[in-house]
Amino acid sequence: MNNNNFVNMGLIIVVLYFSSVFVNAADVPSSAESYRLQGIEYEKAHNNTQALAAYNKGLKFYPNVGLLYWNRGLLFFHTKNYGQAIADLTKYIGFKPNSKVAILLRGCAYYNNNQDAQAVSDFQQVIKFNDCESYFAYLNLATVYEKEKSFLQAFNNVNKAEEQPTYCRSDSTGFLQLKPLNEIIIGLRKLK
């Protein structure tokens, strides 16, 4: 072995040593799930900038992991960056086309981004699943139609929501429903 090989090996050892000294292994997630969980922890601490950085870094290394788009889309939604929320939720739906909650949330983002036609399309798509999320989709459709002053369509969707089983009416997340039922009804009364 010549001296150049020893020098190269010595440099590699020095680089590895200093990278382990200056980079805490706990700070470098080793999987997409680690980046996602790191982002969630930052969100819990109300540090949205760091949460976004964690999701972005995770997506840089793992662009085919749908849950990273889901979590970043939620972050964008909660920070009212609806255009970015729509993009990430659309990407996530590409991975999980039957995710009723993602489609419903994207519809809410469309509505909040003044893209009512797309919101209506998403809410109608959720209704086709004929599941508990239909309750929220009907109420959200009523909200869109109330905004457009389409009394009959709004009223019909409120009635359809009321026909859904009562166990479907809980929104523990607080973001699946654009407006509470009583506010929709008050708005409809004003349209008469």
N, C-alpha and C positions, 0 to 999 in steps of 0.2 A: 504494500500500500504506500503510495507516495504522499508527500507532505500536503499537496492540494486536497486530497481526500480527507486528511485529518483536519485541515482548516475548515473545509465545508461541513464536516460532521460537528466540529466545534461550534460553528455559527448556528447550525440547526439546534444544537442543545441549548445555546444561549438564548435564541429566539423563543424556543419552547418554554424555557425557564421563566423568562421575563413576561411572556404572555400569560403564564399561569399565575405569576405574582400580581400583575396589574389588572387582570380580568378575573373577577370573581365568577366562578362557574355558576352560581345561583342567578347571576344577572343575565346569563346567556341561555335562553330556552333552547332545549334540544329537540323540540317537536312543535308542530302546529298547535297542538292542544296546550302546550306550555305558553305559547304567545297569546292564545285566546284567554287562558286563565289569568295571565298577567294583565291583559287589557281589562278584564272584568274586575280584578282587584283595584286597578287604578280608577275605574269608574265608581266603584263603591266608595273610594276615598275622594270622590269628586274631582279627580285629576284627569279631565277629559283629554288634555293635550298629550299626556303620557299614555293614556289608553289608546288614543288614535295612533301614536307612534308604535305601540306594541302590535296593534292589528296590522298596520302598514308593513312593519318588519316581517310579521308572520306571513302576510300575503306575498311579500317579495320572495321568500324562500319556499312557500307552499301555496302557489296560486290556484291549485285545484282542490282546496279544502273549503267547502261551502260554509261551514260554521264560522269561519273568519269573516266572510262577507256578511253573514247574518248578524254577528255581533257588531261589526263596524256599521252596518246599516241601521241597527238599533241606536247606536251612538249618534249617528247623523240625525236620525229621527228625533231623538230626545233633545238634541242641540238645535233643532229646527232648520237643519241643512237638508231640506226636503229633496232637492235635486240629487244630491249625493246618496241620500237614503234610497231613493227610487232606483238609482243605478246599482247599488249593492244588493238591494232586495231582489231586483230582477236577476242579478247574477246568481244569488242564492236559489231563487225559484228554478233557475236552469238546472241546478243540482238536485232540487227536491220539488218537482212540478206539482205535487199534491199537498204542499204545505199551505193549508188554508189560512193559518195565522199570518204567514209571510205575505200571501196575496191580499189578505184583509188589511194588513199594516201598510202595504204598498198603496192600496186604494186610499187609505187615510193620508198618506204622503202626497199622492196625486191631488187629493182634495185641498190639502193645505198649500199646495203649490199652484192652485188655481187651474188645475187640469181636470175639470169635472168629468169630461167624457171618458177619460182613462179611469177615473175613480169609479164611475158607474160600471164600466166594463169589469173591473176587478171585483166589485161587490156582487155583480151578477154571476161571475164565475164562482165565487164562494158559495152562493145560494145553490148552484148546481150540485154541490157535494151533499146537500141535504143533511147537514150535520149541525151541531150546536152553534158553530160560528155563523150560521144563517141568521140567527137572531140579531147579531151585530151588523151583518151585511144589510138586512132589511132596515134597521134603524139608520144606518149610514146613508142608504139610498133615500130614505125619508128626509134626511138632513140636506142632501144635495138638491132634492126636488123642492124642499121648502125654500132653499136659497134661490132657486130658479122660479119661485112663485108658481109651481105646478101643484096646486092644492090636491087634486084628485090622486095623482101619483104618490105624493107624500103620504096622504091619508091611507091609501091602499097598502103601502109598505109598513106603516105603523101597525095596521091591522094584521098583516102577515107576521110581523115580529111578535105581536101579542099571541098569535097562534102557536108559537114555538114553546116547547116544554119549559117550565119554570126553572128547572135545574140548569138550563143553558144560559141563564141571564146574569151570571156572575162574571165580572171582568176584574179579576184581582190585579191585572197589570195596569189598568187605568188608561190604556191607550188604544183599545180596539174599537171604541165607540167615540164618534165625533162629538156627539151631544147626548146628554141624558134624555130619557124618554119624556120626562115632564117638560123640559125645555123645548123639545120638538112640538109637543102638543100645544104649548103656549104660543109658539111661533105660528102654528097652523090656525089657531083661533084668530090671530091677527090678520091672516090672509082672507078670512071670510068676508 
